[in-house]
Amino acid sequence: MSKPHDRLRELGLTLPAPPPPAASYIPTRLVPVGEGRALLFIAGQVSSRDGARLTGRCPDQVSIEQAQDAARAAALNVLAQIEAAAGLDNVIEVAQLIGCPFSVTVEITAVVVVRKD
């Protein structure tokens, strides 16, 4: 099985720097649950690249390709937060993934089970 970073490279994808928190927003929370595991809660990650939001309702404001690019950017932001908080290599499973693709900005929230030493 390939490592997460190897797979991202194979797909031609690069993790961005995790988007910085704004105001009192906390992007991730790591909660130990015992037996060397923890739940990593990732707050809503929006479709942004280099600090600029990717917005627009599909198909009347943006094309399907632009909407797919926005969803990809939001998903990469989730992965960047996981990497920063626990490391992608420590992911055991994704317990929950919620996406809101019908808004003007794609938003993804996730709960991930990770190894915690």
Steps between C-alpha positions, in 0.01 A plus 500: 500500500636841412555775753260797481769740379606257226141470382455878495816529287371229263183705455699818438365663817689706755385573853463871568608655828207454739277807488566711812220541754304823498393666827411233759455226240686177579557290186566165672453331833672175595311299764670186643262203521737235643693204363737727307223664302349845479219670316607796292219746438559728202283811490348617172770542239394718212605511138794737504839519341784730606266683737238577235155342516371311198134593480206477263188291455518227236402507218362855479805683646786253446561205269491139612880491466536807725265342757704178492816704553338674800401163651855369444643809674271448803597132520871585482448752782349218711803280425735789585330540839529124565870509408564796732307357796584128489679406178335331203699180567320466835146493358326174584159581355267783409205481738295781346528732202240768434508722193277794412551533124185696421600822669701775334815362669566126540542407868616165639499385863656171611562269795803274464634219722878529538782320681603690811816401686 
